């Protein structure tokens, strides 16, 4: 399996990291990971795509080796869209392909809707648009987001070994520890007595506002690129079948496929997902 190259991307207000597979002359494919993941999310899939694409697995602010936002700043979903567009500019990507998983799939959807002239194809794994809001929890979510927190006083958990961290990640996500290993190894930093997560603690704070489902539908109608959506079966609890199909119906040129497995299909079945990408090219 080919080892990725490391890339640092300087933006005006912060620097991002990326892992890169494939020759520079190949068509660019920008890959976006999920919440609390990093470029290691694509460690098994990207080498299978590197013969056809230059795969650039971008790490979002606060994730992986990318910079954290300044103190007092919040990690808001829509701001990630601007960051991805700025990163594509910095990389000189005039027209490119987008691959996203979970949070990254939602961001990729909005990037494609924002700049349809730049996106050649769109592949989405377990996500189409951001998490929406039906109004039933809006007030409580808003209050929770602005409630005082003692994050600065709470010490970060220290793991005695990488294996212990992988086991902890597995317990939370349900992803087997051996498959979570690429994400875990890249997501740790040495600390006194062991290892701790390098991701920004503020990423776990709730968002104060989510878009209404009607707004999300309006944005998805702006996607012009040929789109392929891959969903796990049985369906992930927060991606119920009927609402996801209603979203897919908004995208003019989309194919929806299902695959047996969990939320990280590209880690569980990298060869099958690579075949799905090839079929949708």
Secondary structure, 3 states (H helix, E strand, C coil): CCCCEEEEEECCCCEEEEEEECCCCCEEEEEECCCCCCHHHHCCCHHHHCCCEEEEEECCCCCCCCCCCCCCCCCCHHHHHHHHHHHHHHCCCCCEEEEEECHHHHHHHHHHHHCHHHEEEEEEECCCCCCCECCCCHHHHHHHHHCCCCHHHCCCCCECCHHHHHHHHHHHHCCCHHHHHHHHHHCEEEECCEEEECCCHHHHCCCCCCCEHHHHHHHHCCCCCEEEEEEEECCCCCCCHHHHHHHHCCCCCEEEEEEECCCCHHHHCHHHHHHHHHHCC
